[in-house]
Amino acid sequence: LLVVKQGDTCEEALQRHLVEDKSPNGGASYADFLYHLHINSVRLLQ
């Protein structure tokens, strides 16, 4: 296990290996999913 903190010298090397998985049905990206989850959670709590 290697923990890479923001600003570490190996952060750039790690970022080159990160990829966003594609949804099999052409759905929303993970970032879009998190955004909608957040928005709906805020609405429920109001």
C-alpha positions in Angstrom: 0.0 0.0 0.0 1.4 3.4 -1.0 -0.3 6.6 0.2 0.2 9.5 -2.1 -0.6 12.9 -0.7 -1.4 15.9 -2.8 1.9 17.7 -3.7 4.0 14.6 -3.2 6.8 14.1 -5.8 5.2 10.8 -7.0 1.7 12.4 -7.4 2.2 13.0 -11.1 3.4 9.5 -11.8 0.2 8.2 -10.0 -2.1 10.5 -12.0 -0.7 9.1 -15.3 -2.0 5.7 -14.3 -5.5 6.8 -13.3 -8.3 6.3 -15.8 -12.1 6.8 -15.6 -14.0 3.6 -16.3 -16.6 3.8 -19.0 -20.1 2.9 -18.1 -21.2 -0.2 -20.1 -24.5 1.5 -21.2 -23.0 5.0 -21.9 -24.3 6.3 -18.6 -23.0 9.1 -16.4 -19.3 9.3 -15.3 -18.4 8.7 -11.7 -18.0 12.5 -11.2 -21.5 13.1 -12.6 -22.9 10.3 -10.4 -21.4 11.9 -7.3 -22.7 15.3 -8.3 -26.3 14.0 -8.7 -25.9 12.0 -5.4 -24.8 15.2 -3.6 -27.6 17.3 -5.1 -30.3 14.8 -4.2 -28.9 14.3 -0.7 -29.0 18.1 -0.1 -32.6 18.3 -1.4 -33.7 15.5 1.0 -32.1 17.2 4.0 -33.8 20.6 3.4 
